[in-house]
Amino acid sequence: MWALLRTGRWIGFTVAVVVAVVAFGLLSAWQWSRAEEHRVDRTELTTRLTAEPQPLDTGEYPEYSRVTVEGAFVEGSDRLVRSRPQGGGNGFWVASALEPGNLPGTHVWVVRGWMPSQTAATTSIPVPPAPSGPQAIAGYLRAFEDTGPTPADLPSGQITAMSTAELPRLDGDAYPQWIQSSQEEIGLEVLDLPDIDESRNISYAVQWILFAAVAISGWFIFLRREAREDAQEAELAN
C-alpha cells in the first residue's frame, strides 16, 4: 500500500491533503482566537453593565458605562432615529436632549426608548415629547455614530443616525457621548442591550478540525482502496 505514495499521482494528492489540513488548522486556530477575544469583550461588557451607576461628569467613559444624571429635557429637541430593529420588528429610537443640572452650558442626548414603525417610511409621524420638569435619568453611555450624507427628503423630526451631524444644534456644548436610557417610559420600550456570544466561533473552530479529520480519513480510505484494487488485479494477472 505504501508503495503507491511514491507515484506522481499520489504525491500530488498527498501534498494537496497536507495543504488542506494545514489550512483547516490555521482557520480553526483563528476562530479559537476570535472566540477568546469575544469572551474577553463579553466579560468586560458584563462588568460595565452590572457596575454601580456613577453620576455623569466630565471625563472619558468606556462604552456602556452605567451613569445617572439629573436635569431637564430641552423643549423641541425630540427626534426619531429611523430604521432601528428590535424584537423582530423595525422602528425608531426616540432621542431628546437633556440639560444636566451639574454641567451648566452642556446638553447630553438621551435615547429614551424604542417605538415600532407602523406607517410608510415617507410618512411624517408625531415625535413623543420628552417629559417636562426635573428628571432623573439612568442608563448607559454610548458613542455617537458615523453617518454619510443626510437624505434631503426625510420626514419632519426624523434622522438616520445618532450623529452630531444630524442631531439639531442647540445652545451650549454637546456632551461627547449619548445615554441609552434604562428606564421605562409610557409608550416606549427600553432598548435592548448587546449580547456578545463566543459560542459561534467555538463551533466554527470545531468544524474546521472536523474538516481536517475528514480530509485525513478520506486520504487513508482512498489509499487503502486503491492498494486493495491493485492487489486484486495482480492476483488475477497471476
C-alpha positions as CSV (number, residue, x, y, z in Angstrom):
1,M,0.0,0.0,0.0
2,W,2.7,2.5,0.9
3,A,4.4,1.9,-2.5
4,L,1.6,4.0,-4.0
5,L,2.9,7.0,-2.2
6,R,5.9,7.0,-4.5
7,T,3.8,7.5,-7.6
8,G,3.4,11.0,-9.0
9,R,-0.4,11.0,-8.7
10,W,-0.3,10.1,-5.0
11,I,2.5,12.5,-4.2
12,G,0.3,15.3,-5.7
13,F,-2.8,14.1,-3.8
14,T,-0.9,13.8,-0.5
15,V,0.5,17.3,-0.9
16,A,-3.0,18.7,-1.6
17,V,-4.3,16.9,1.5
18,V,-1.5,18.2,3.7
19,V,-2.0,21.8,2.5
20,A,-5.7,21.5,3.2
21,V,-5.2,20.1,6.7
22,V,-2.7,22.9,7.5
23,A,-5.2,25.5,6.2
24,F,-8.0,23.9,8.2
25,G,-5.8,24.0,11.3
26,L,-5.0,27.7,10.8
27,L,-8.6,28.6,10.3
28,S,-9.5,26.7,13.4
29,A,-6.8,28.5,15.4
30,W,-8.1,31.8,14.1
31,Q,-11.7,31.0,15.2
32,W,-10.4,30.0,18.6
33,S,-8.6,33.3,18.9
34,R,-11.7,35.2,17.9
35,A,-13.7,33.2,20.5
36,E,-11.2,34.3,23.1
37,E,-11.4,37.9,22.1
38,H,-15.2,37.7,22.3
39,R,-15.0,36.1,25.7
40,V,-12.8,38.9,27.0
41,D,-15.2,41.5,25.4
42,R,-18.2,39.8,27.0
43,T,-16.5,39.7,30.4
44,E,-15.6,43.4,30.2
45,L,-19.1,44.3,29.0
46,T,-20.8,42.3,31.7
47,T,-18.6,44.1,34.3
48,R,-19.7,47.5,33.0
49,L,-23.4,46.6,32.6
50,T,-23.6,45.3,36.2
51,A,-21.4,48.0,37.9
52,E,-22.9,50.6,40.2
53,P,-24.0,53.7,38.2
54,Q,-21.9,56.8,38.5
55,P,-23.1,60.4,38.3
56,L,-22.4,61.8,34.9
57,D,-19.4,64.1,34.9
58,T,-16.8,65.4,32.5
59,G,-14.2,62.8,31.5
60,E,-13.8,59.7,29.4
61,Y,-16.1,56.7,29.9
62,P,-15.9,53.3,28.2
63,E,-19.0,52.5,26.2
64,Y,-21.9,51.0,28.1
65,S,-20.7,52.5,31.4
66,R,-23.6,53.0,33.8
67,V,-24.4,56.6,34.7
68,T,-27.1,58.7,36.3
69,V,-27.9,62.3,35.5
70,E,-30.4,64.8,36.7
71,G,-31.7,67.7,34.7
72,A,-34.5,68.9,32.3
73,F,-35.1,68.0,28.7
74,V,-34.8,70.7,26.1
75,E,-38.2,71.5,24.7
76,G,-38.5,70.8,21.0
77,S,-35.3,68.8,20.7
78,D,-37.1,65.4,20.3
79,R,-36.1,63.4,17.2
80,L,-36.8,59.9,15.8
81,V,-33.8,57.8,14.6
82,R,-35.0,55.7,11.7
83,S,-34.5,52.0,10.9
84,R,-33.8,50.6,14.3
85,P,-34.9,47.0,14.6
86,Q,-35.9,45.4,17.9
87,G,-37.8,42.3,18.9
88,G,-38.2,41.2,15.3
89,G,-39.7,44.5,14.1
90,N,-38.5,47.8,12.7
91,G,-39.0,51.1,14.4
92,F,-37.4,54.2,15.8
93,W,-35.2,55.3,18.6
94,V,-36.7,58.3,20.4
95,A,-34.0,60.8,21.3
96,S,-34.1,64.1,23.3
97,A,-31.5,66.5,24.6
98,L,-31.2,66.9,28.4
99,E,-29.5,69.8,30.2
100,P,-27.7,68.3,33.3
101,G,-28.0,70.4,36.4
102,N,-24.4,69.7,37.3
103,L,-23.0,70.6,33.9
104,P,-24.2,74.1,33.0
105,G,-23.8,75.1,29.4
106,T,-23.9,71.4,28.3
107,H,-26.6,69.2,26.9
108,V,-26.5,65.4,26.7
109,W,-28.5,63.4,24.2
110,V,-30.7,60.7,25.6
111,V,-32.3,57.9,23.7
112,R,-35.4,57.5,25.8
113,G,-36.6,54.3,24.2
114,W,-37.9,52.5,21.1
115,M,-41.2,52.6,19.3
116,P,-42.4,50.4,16.4
117,S,-42.9,51.8,12.9
118,Q,-46.5,51.4,11.8
119,T,-46.6,53.6,8.8
120,A,-44.8,54.1,5.4
121,A,-41.2,55.2,5.6
122,T,-42.1,58.5,3.9
123,T,-44.8,59.4,6.4
124,S,-44.3,62.1,9.0
125,I,-45.3,60.9,12.4
126,P,-45.5,62.7,15.7
127,V,-42.4,62.5,17.9
128,P,-43.3,61.5,21.5
129,P,-42.4,64.6,23.5
130,A,-39.9,64.3,26.4
131,P,-41.3,64.6,30.0
132,S,-41.3,68.1,31.3
133,G,-39.8,69.3,34.5
134,P,-36.8,67.9,36.5
135,Q,-35.9,64.4,35.5
136,A,-33.5,61.7,36.9
137,I,-32.1,59.5,34.1
138,A,-30.2,56.3,34.5
139,G,-28.6,54.5,31.6
140,Y,-25.6,53.5,29.6
141,L,-23.1,55.8,27.8
142,R,-22.8,55.2,24.0
143,A,-20.6,56.6,21.3
144,F,-22.0,58.7,18.6
145,E,-22.5,57.0,15.2
146,D,-20.8,57.9,11.9
147,T,-23.1,58.9,9.1
148,G,-23.0,59.7,5.4
149,P,-24.9,62.4,3.5
150,T,-28.2,63.0,5.1
151,P,-31.2,62.4,2.8
152,A,-32.9,65.6,1.9
153,D,-36.4,64.1,1.9
154,L,-36.7,62.8,5.4
155,P,-40.0,63.3,7.1
156,S,-40.0,66.1,9.7
157,G,-38.4,65.2,13.0
158,Q,-36.6,62.1,11.7
159,I,-32.8,61.4,11.3
160,T,-30.9,58.4,10.2
161,A,-28.3,58.1,12.9
162,M,-27.3,59.2,16.4
163,S,-24.8,61.5,14.9
164,T,-23.8,65.0,15.8
165,A,-24.0,65.9,12.1
166,E,-27.8,65.0,12.0
167,L,-28.9,66.0,15.5
168,P,-30.1,69.6,15.9
169,R,-27.5,72.1,17.0
170,L,-28.5,73.6,20.4
171,D,-27.1,76.3,22.6
172,G,-24.1,75.2,24.6
173,D,-21.8,72.2,24.1
174,A,-22.9,68.7,23.3
175,Y,-21.7,66.0,25.7
176,P,-19.3,63.7,23.7
177,Q,-21.4,60.6,24.3
178,W,-25.1,59.9,24.5
179,I,-27.1,58.0,27.0
180,Q,-29.2,54.9,26.3
181,S,-31.9,55.1,29.0
182,S,-32.5,52.0,31.0
183,Q,-35.8,53.4,32.4
184,E,-39.3,52.5,31.2
185,E,-41.4,55.3,29.7
186,I,-45.0,55.1,28.8
187,G,-45.4,54.3,25.1
188,L,-41.8,53.3,24.6
189,E,-39.8,50.1,25.0
190,V,-36.4,50.1,26.7
191,L,-33.6,49.5,24.2
192,D,-32.0,46.0,24.1
193,L,-28.5,45.6,25.5
194,P,-25.8,43.9,23.4
195,D,-25.3,40.2,23.7
196,I,-21.7,39.0,22.9
197,D,-21.6,35.3,22.3
198,E,-18.4,33.4,21.5
199,S,-20.1,30.0,21.0
200,R,-20.4,30.5,17.3
201,N,-16.7,31.0,16.9
202,I,-16.1,27.9,19.0
203,S,-18.5,26.0,16.8
204,Y,-16.6,27.1,13.7
205,A,-13.3,26.2,15.2
206,V,-14.5,22.6,15.9
207,Q,-15.9,22.4,12.4
208,W,-12.5,23.2,10.8
209,I,-10.9,20.5,13.0
210,L,-13.6,18.0,11.7
211,F,-12.9,19.0,8.1
212,A,-9.2,18.3,8.7
213,A,-10.1,14.9,10.2
214,V,-12.3,14.1,7.2
215,A,-9.5,15.0,4.8
216,I,-7.0,12.7,6.6
217,S,-9.6,9.9,6.8
218,G,-10.5,10.3,3.1
219,W,-6.8,10.2,2.1
220,F,-6.3,7.0,4.0
221,I,-9.5,5.3,2.7
222,F,-8.7,6.1,-0.9
223,L,-5.1,4.9,-0.5
224,R,-6.3,1.7,1.1
225,R,-9.0,1.1,-1.6
226,E,-6.6,1.6,-4.4
227,A,-4.0,-0.7,-2.8
228,R,-6.6,-3.4,-2.5
229,E,-7.7,-3.0,-6.1
230,D,-4.1,-3.2,-7.3
231,A,-3.6,-6.4,-5.2
232,Q,-6.7,-8.0,-6.7
233,E,-5.5,-7.1,-10.3
234,A,-2.1,-8.6,-9.5
235,E,-3.8,-11.9,-8.3
236,L,-5.9,-12.1,-11.5
237,A,-2.8,-11.5,-13.7
238,N,-1.0,-14.4,-12.0
